[in-house]
Amino acid sequence: MKFQLKKADGTVVQATTAPVWLTPVKGSSMSLPVDETAYTASGDSGSTYRYDATAQQYIYNWKTGTGGNYYRIGVTLDDGQTYYVNIGLR
């Protein structure tokens, strides 16, 4: 999972503390085809995203199980705000 933090003017910023990875919640089965492009990586140890200064983004390698379902993944930032996105895994 990758994301960037930006100000309203589009300037990329780095959080004071690492964003917290929230345990994904498995949702319903998928019935529509999914883009076949895939990236495989083992999960990081720990519960926070790491910062890639070169790409100016946060990264967490999530070791997913079997596909075929939707998942709700999230992040809690250093200001206490939590954000979620729903994704489908093949």
Secondary structure, 3 states (H helix, E strand, C coil): CEECEECCCCCEECCCCCCEEEEEEEEEECCCCCCCCCCCCCCCCCCECEEECCCCEEECCCCCCCCCEEEEEEEECCCCCEEEEEEEEC
